[in-house]
Amino acid sequence: MRRLWMSLLLVPVMVAAVASAAWAAPAAPAARSVPAARTATAAAAAPARALRPGMKGSAVKALQRRLAALKYYPGAIDGRFGTNTLEAVWAFYEAQGMKPHSYVSSAMKWRLAHPRAPKVLVKHGGANRIEVSLYREVLVLYRNNKVQLISHVSTGGHYHYCSPGGGCGYAVTPTGNFRTVVFMRGWVHVPLGEMFNPVFFIGTAFAIHGDTDVPLAPVSHGCVRIPMDIANFFHKLVKVPGERVYIR
């Protein structure tokens, strides 16, 4: 799966826009688990024919191919609507400036055929850069001023917390212009919990890192959480140290 995704990133993909009807076709449900807390409310309100977690079939595969061609990460192109595909759907909604749902709405189907480029946060910010929108909860990675990856994120939840090691604060992701500092492989234990494959951009305190919980809501202590599968290869796509990181 990793090799498949890296090939999609490194080799230009020419995919024709798929007709909206291809995403409207019904598909049989599959026994593929997706975190219930993420999907219960939105999936319950989904139209009967809408693609949603648990489905499988050719319509889901067409959705995955389209998302991958647009530089989102739906996981393996296997026709199964699992967690990776759900998070790519969220990222698409966010990057398009739409209200996220845990299913493919009719508005999303139309936008898949007529996508907008992600909103640039910093003009002339450099050909290679990472932009994180706190308002949209989305990360965009640029290479040579071209989008290479778009990911859903979860940032600071703006709640008050106290560290087991002492000290209290508010869960806020800092805004500003930064650069990557260091990458640490695997699970890294910190006073407030664990980070997976963190790419730090402020000392060894704030990082873009993988987490098993990357919900639609901003819930982190201040770091930028990305889905676990993306965290497996994200550090390979960026320069460490020195990659520009813009958070707005």
C-alpha positions as CSV (number, residue, x, y, z in Angstrom):
1,M,0.0,0.0,0.0
2,R,2.8,2.4,0.8
3,R,4.6,1.7,-2.5
4,L,1.3,2.3,-4.3
5,W,0.8,5.7,-2.6
6,M,4.4,6.8,-3.1
7,S,4.2,6.0,-6.8
8,L,1.1,8.1,-7.0
9,L,3.0,11.0,-5.4
10,L,6.1,10.8,-7.5
11,V,4.7,10.0,-10.9
12,P,2.3,12.4,-12.6
13,V,-1.2,11.0,-12.7
14,M,-3.5,11.7,-15.6
15,V,-7.0,10.9,-14.6
16,A,-10.0,12.1,-16.5
17,A,-12.9,13.6,-14.5
18,V,-15.3,10.8,-13.6
19,A,-19.0,11.4,-14.2
20,S,-21.0,12.3,-11.1
21,A,-23.2,9.2,-11.7
22,A,-20.2,7.0,-11.0
23,W,-20.1,8.2,-7.4
24,A,-23.9,7.9,-7.0
25,A,-24.1,4.2,-7.7
26,P,-25.1,2.1,-4.8
27,A,-22.7,-0.4,-3.3
28,A,-23.0,-3.3,-1.0
29,P,-22.0,-2.7,2.7
30,A,-18.8,-4.4,3.9
31,A,-17.7,-5.4,7.4
32,R,-14.8,-2.9,7.5
33,S,-14.6,-1.1,10.7
34,V,-14.4,2.7,11.0
35,P,-14.3,4.5,14.4
36,A,-17.9,4.9,15.4
37,A,-17.5,8.2,17.1
38,R,-16.3,9.8,13.8
39,T,-19.2,8.6,11.6
40,A,-22.3,8.0,13.7
41,T,-24.0,11.3,13.4
42,A,-23.0,12.3,9.9
43,A,-23.5,8.8,8.4
44,A,-27.0,8.5,9.9
45,A,-28.0,11.6,8.0
46,A,-26.4,10.4,4.7
47,P,-28.8,9.9,1.7
48,A,-29.5,6.2,1.1
49,R,-27.5,6.1,-2.1
50,A,-24.5,8.2,-0.9
51,L,-21.1,6.5,-0.6
52,R,-20.1,6.2,3.0
53,P,-17.9,4.1,5.4
54,G,-18.5,0.3,5.2
55,M,-19.4,0.3,1.5
56,K,-17.3,-1.5,-1.2
57,G,-17.4,-1.8,-4.9
58,S,-16.5,-0.1,-8.2
59,A,-18.0,3.3,-7.2
60,V,-15.8,3.4,-4.1
61,K,-12.8,2.5,-6.2
62,A,-13.6,5.3,-8.6
63,L,-13.8,7.7,-5.7
64,Q,-10.5,6.5,-4.3
65,R,-8.8,6.9,-7.7
66,R,-10.2,10.4,-8.1
67,L,-9.0,11.5,-4.6
68,A,-5.6,10.0,-5.2
69,A,-5.3,11.8,-8.5
70,L,-6.1,15.1,-6.7
71,K,-3.3,14.4,-4.2
72,Y,-5.5,13.2,-1.3
73,Y,-4.6,9.9,0.4
74,P,-7.5,7.4,0.4
75,G,-5.3,4.4,1.2
76,A,-5.2,1.4,-1.1
77,I,-7.3,1.6,-4.2
78,D,-9.2,-1.4,-3.2
79,G,-12.9,-0.4,-3.5
80,R,-13.4,-0.5,0.3
81,F,-14.6,2.7,2.1
82,G,-12.5,2.4,5.2
83,T,-10.8,4.9,7.6
84,N,-8.2,6.2,5.1
85,T,-10.8,6.9,2.5
86,L,-13.0,8.6,5.1
87,E,-10.1,10.9,6.1
88,A,-9.4,11.7,2.5
89,V,-13.1,12.6,2.0
90,W,-12.9,14.9,5.0
91,A,-9.7,16.5,3.6
92,F,-11.4,17.1,0.3
93,Y,-14.4,18.8,1.9
94,E,-12.0,21.0,4.0
95,A,-9.7,22.0,1.1
96,Q,-12.7,22.8,-1.0
97,G,-14.1,25.1,1.7
98,M,-17.2,22.9,2.2
99,K,-18.7,21.6,5.4
100,P,-17.3,18.1,6.1
101,H,-19.5,15.1,6.1
102,S,-18.7,11.4,6.7
103,Y,-20.2,10.5,3.3
104,V,-20.0,11.7,-0.3
105,S,-22.7,14.3,-0.7
106,S,-24.1,15.4,-4.1
107,A,-22.3,18.7,-3.7
108,M,-19.0,16.8,-3.2
109,K,-19.7,14.6,-6.2
110,W,-20.0,17.7,-8.4
111,R,-16.9,19.3,-6.8
112,L,-14.9,16.1,-7.5
113,A,-15.5,16.7,-11.2
114,H,-14.8,20.4,-10.9
115,P,-12.3,20.7,-8.0
116,R,-10.8,24.0,-6.8
117,A,-7.1,24.3,-6.0
118,P,-6.5,24.6,-2.2
119,K,-6.5,28.1,-1.0
120,V,-2.9,29.4,-0.8
121,L,-2.1,30.7,2.7
122,V,1.2,32.4,1.9
123,K,1.9,33.9,-1.5
124,H,5.5,33.7,-2.5
125,G,6.1,31.4,0.5
126,G,8.6,29.2,-1.4
127,A,8.3,26.5,-4.0
128,N,8.6,23.8,-1.3
129,R,6.5,24.3,1.8
130,I,3.9,23.0,4.2
131,E,0.8,25.1,4.8
132,V,-1.6,24.3,7.7
133,S,-5.0,26.0,7.8
134,L,-6.4,26.1,11.4
135,Y,-9.7,27.4,10.1
136,R,-10.2,24.5,7.6
137,E,-8.2,21.9,9.6
138,V,-6.3,20.9,6.5
139,L,-2.6,20.5,5.6
140,V,-1.2,21.1,2.0
141,L,2.3,20.1,1.0
142,Y,3.8,21.8,-2.0
143,R,6.7,20.7,-4.2
144,N,7.9,23.1,-6.9
145,N,4.7,25.1,-6.2
146,K,2.6,22.1,-7.1
147,V,0.3,20.2,-4.6
148,Q,1.9,16.9,-3.6
149,L,-0.3,16.0,-0.6
150,I,-3.5,17.2,1.0
151,S,-4.3,15.9,4.5
152,H,-7.0,16.3,7.1
153,V,-5.5,17.4,10.4
154,S,-6.6,18.1,14.0
155,T,-5.0,21.0,15.7
156,G,-5.2,22.7,19.2
157,G,-8.5,22.3,20.8
158,H,-8.4,25.6,22.9
159,Y,-9.1,23.8,26.2
160,H,-7.3,24.2,29.4
161,Y,-5.0,21.4,30.5
162,C,-2.4,20.5,33.1
163,S,0.6,18.4,32.4
164,P,1.4,15.4,34.6
165,G,4.9,16.7,34.7
166,G,3.8,20.0,36.1
167,G,2.5,23.2,34.5
168,C,-0.8,24.1,32.9
169,G,-1.8,25.9,29.7
170,Y,-4.2,26.2,26.8
171,A,-4.3,23.9,23.9
172,V,-3.4,26.3,21.1
173,T,-1.5,25.6,17.9
174,P,0.9,28.5,17.3
175,T,0.5,30.5,14.1
176,G,3.4,31.9,12.2
177,N,6.3,31.0,9.9
178,F,8.4,28.1,11.0
179,R,10.8,25.5,9.6
180,T,11.1,21.8,10.3
181,V,13.7,21.1,13.0
182,V,14.1,17.3,13.6
183,F,12.3,14.0,12.8
184,M,12.0,11.3,15.4
185,R,11.0,7.8,14.2
186,G,8.3,5.7,15.7
187,W,6.3,6.4,18.9
188,V,7.8,9.3,20.9
189,H,6.8,9.6,24.5
190,V,6.2,13.2,25.8
191,P,4.7,14.5,29.0
192,L,1.3,14.9,27.4
193,G,1.2,11.6,25.7
194,E,2.7,10.0,22.5
195,M,3.5,11.2,19.0
196,F,4.0,8.9,16.0
197,N,6.8,9.8,13.6
198,P,6.8,13.5,14.7
199,V,8.3,16.2,12.5
200,F,9.0,19.0,14.9
201,F,8.8,22.6,13.8
202,I,9.3,24.4,17.2
203,G,12.1,22.8,19.2
204,T,10.9,19.4,20.4
205,A,7.6,20.7,21.7
206,F,5.4,21.3,18.6
207,A,5.2,18.8,15.7
208,I,3.3,17.5,12.8
209,H,2.8,13.9,13.9
210,G,0.6,10.8,13.5
211,D,-2.1,9.9,16.0
212,T,-4.7,7.2,16.3
213,D,-7.3,9.9,16.9
214,V,-7.6,12.6,14.2
215,P,-11.3,13.6,14.4
216,L,-13.1,16.4,12.6
217,A,-12.9,18.6,15.7
218,P,-9.6,20.3,16.8
219,V,-8.6,18.3,19.9
220,S,-4.8,18.3,20.1
221,H,-2.7,20.0,22.9
222,G,-1.2,22.2,20.2
223,C,0.5,19.9,17.7
224,V,-0.8,19.2,14.2
225,R,-2.1,15.7,14.1
226,I,-2.2,13.8,10.9
227,P,-3.7,10.3,10.2
228,M,-1.4,7.4,11.0
229,D,-1.0,6.1,7.5
230,I,0.0,9.5,6.2
231,A,2.5,9.8,9.2
232,N,4.2,6.6,7.9
233,F,5.5,8.4,4.9
234,F,5.1,12.2,5.5
235,H,8.6,12.6,6.8
236,K,9.9,11.2,3.5
237,L,8.2,14.0,1.5
238,V,9.7,16.9,3.4
239,K,13.1,18.3,4.1
240,V,14.2,17.9,7.7
241,P,15.6,20.2,8.9
242,G,14.7,23.3,7.0
243,E,11.3,22.8,5.3
244,R,9.1,25.9,5.5
245,V,6.0,25.5,7.7
246,Y,3.3,28.1,7.6
247,I,0.4,27.9,10.0
248,R,-2.5,30.4,9.7
